[in-house]
Amino acid sequence: MFNRPHFKDYIMAKSIAMAVAFLIVFSILFLYFIPHKDEAFIAIALLTLGFSFFILFIYRGAKQIQKELTTINKYLNNLEKIDKIDYKTHFYISEFEEINQNLIKVLKGAKKREDIKQRYNAKLKLKNRQRADMISAIAHEFRNPIASIMGYSQTLQDDSDIPKHLQEKFLTKIYNNGNKIETLLARLIMWNKFESKETNLYKSKFDIYRLASEVKQMLEESYKDRTIQLLGSSREVEADRTLMEVVLKNIVENALKYSKDIVIIDIQDTDVSVTDKGVGIKVKDVDKVTKKFYRSGTHSWDNSMGLGLSIVKTILQLHQTKLNITSKEGEGSTFSFMI
């Protein structure tokens, strides 16, 4: 198969062939028209030297141009793999210089498109992973209450002679599990609104101490064997009352779930805090527990689909504040914020 010559080899072959041809022609002319042979040979030698310098000049120029063309070809061959454009070379010829500048623009444009593509793919992978995590979390959280509802319902349906007090107990269990499912669905709907930027603040002035008291009473009805202590005094704030109720309920309920001792709500000046004496959080997990769908992989910390504290964090950000967490594993945690 015929191998095409490189640019430098082609130019040199043509230049040498032309130089040799001209040298032969002029040598014959010199020998024919110059009567003195010594002078003719000196003229031929000078002509040969001149052609040699000319060929050297052509060689250097051709070598430089071939080097630049090789560089261009290298960029074109590795267009998909280039991480950084470092191309400041200049050509002898104006047209080549324009090609060089246009190529740089093409490379920059291709790199920009590749960066956009990679960022889009990364976001897509993250969304897909979050969707998979959400489905897994929903399945995990809904399985137990649904199984309980089906189990108690089946028992009531199969045995009509169950004593009335057991029937009432089973119906209470069914109601409580149904209420848990409703709470989980409400949490998912709220999270979806936050994700789609559909949530607006409806601020009003209210007593946050009174709101905390209402949350305390509500949760004590659900956790009848637990004690919630409310400290502090009345203080009026301006915020979205409904969302702040969600914040307090989620934080206190987390404290109740992961501790067996008293849970303390403290309202002091601009600070609101909830303290428990529970399992605590590992140092490496403190910054992770407010992330969406985060699950530590152990039974010592699991924040209900990984949405509870994420929703708290988002609501507080809407109020221009943040959730602070201090915790010591095995001793308990304090969740606090300023408002």
ABEGO torsion letter per residue (X at the ends): XBBBBBAAAAAAAAAAAAAAAAAAAAAAAAAAABABAAAAAAAAAAAAAAAAAAAAAAAAAAAAAAAAAAAAAAAAAAAAABABBBBABBBABAAAAAAAAAAAAAAAAAAAAAAAAAAAAAAAAAAAAAAAAAAAAAAAAAAAAAAAAAAAAAAAAABAABBAAAAAAAAAAAAAAAAAAAAAAAAAAAAAAAAAGABBBBBBBBBAAAAAAAAAAAAAAABAABBBBBBEBBBBBBBBAAAAAAAAAAAAAAAAAABABBBBBBBBEABBBBBBABAEBBAAAAAAAABBGBBAGBAABBAGGGAAAAAAAAAAAAAGBBBBBBBBBGAEBBBBBBX
